Amino acid sequence: MLAFGRERITDQIEPLPNRLRVALDAVAGMGAIMQAIGVGDLGAREAGELASVVAGFSQTVTTAQMEQRLADIEKAVLLLNRE
């Protein structure tokens, strides 16, 4: 039953990107979920499950970007301290 539910959910949201790659994909994904709710293709529970996946992806991207920025700043500080 669970596999059927997953197929039904993903089949109902055609605009949702097949692969989330960048933060803008998460925005598009959330928009597709909201649109599917609006036209009645998704119920609240299904939409919530999908939104959790998209939000998790978005948080992962944000964390990775922050870690990269911190590493860049630390590298710049080391270079400044050498001068």
C-alpha positions in Angstrom: 0.0 0.0 0.0 2.8 2.4 0.8 4.5 1.9 -2.6 1.1 2.6 -4.3 0.8 5.8 -2.2 4.2 7.0 -3.3 3.5 6.4 -7.0 0.2 8.2 -6.7 1.8 11.2 -5.0 4.6 11.6 -7.6 2.3 10.9 -10.5 0.0 13.7 -9.3 2.7 16.4 -9.3 4.1 16.5 -12.8 5.8 19.9 -12.5 7.8 18.8 -9.4 11.4 18.5 -10.6 12.5 14.9 -10.9 15.8 15.7 -9.3 16.3 18.5 -6.8 19.7 20.0 -7.5 19.7 23.7 -6.5 17.7 25.8 -4.1 15.5 27.1 -6.9 14.3 23.5 -7.5 13.0 23.5 -3.9 11.0 26.6 -4.6 9.6 25.1 -7.8 8.8 21.9 -5.9 6.9 23.7 -3.2 5.0 25.6 -5.8 4.0 22.4 -7.6 2.9 20.9 -4.3 0.7 24.0 -3.5 -0.7 23.9 -7.0 -1.6 20.3 -6.6 -3.4 21.0 -3.3 -5.3 23.9 -4.9 -6.7 21.7 -7.7 -7.4 18.8 -5.4 -4.8 16.4 -6.8 -3.1 16.1 -3.3 -4.5 15.8 0.1 -3.0 17.5 3.1 -1.2 14.4 4.3 0.4 13.6 1.0 1.3 17.3 0.5 2.9 17.4 4.0 5.0 14.3 3.2 6.3 15.8 0.0 6.8 19.2 1.5 9.0 17.5 4.2 11.2 16.0 1.6 11.6 19.3 -0.3 12.2 21.2 3.0 14.8 18.7 4.0 16.6 19.1 0.6 16.4 22.9 1.0 18.0 22.7 4.5 20.7 20.4 3.2 21.6 22.9 0.4 21.6 25.8 2.9 23.9 23.9 5.3 26.3 23.0 2.6 26.4 26.6 1.3 27.0 27.9 4.9 29.8 25.4 5.4 31.4 26.5 2.1 31.2 30.1 3.0 32.7 29.5 6.5 35.6 27.5 4.9 36.2 30.4 2.5 36.2 32.9 5.3 38.6 30.8 7.4 40.9 30.5 4.4 40.8 34.3 3.9 41.6 34.9 7.6 44.6 32.5 7.4 45.9 34.4 4.3 45.5 37.8 6.0 47.3 36.6 9.2 50.3 35.4 7.1 50.8 39.0 5.8 
